[in-house]
Amino acid sequence: MDIELSDALDELVELQEATDAAHAELARLQEELGDSAGWTEEQQVTWRDAWEDAREP
């Protein structure tokens, strides 16, 4: 039981770290790209991909 709980805790920590990194990337992109009204198609795709990455974990 202790091993299973330890494994679950490790997995939760990894998921939290992945989520934190993905959200930091979204914040960086928002700062870099500015107002979404002027984004190019490529910038929109970049944002969408980062958003999906943030939602995944």
Residue pairs with C-beta under 8 A, 6 or more apart in sequence:
15 57
16 57
18 57
19 54
19 57
22 50
22 53
22 54
22 56
22 57
23 54
25 50
25 53
25 54
26 47
26 50
26 51
26 54
29 46
29 47
29 50
33 39
33 43
33 46
33 47
36 44
36 47
39 47
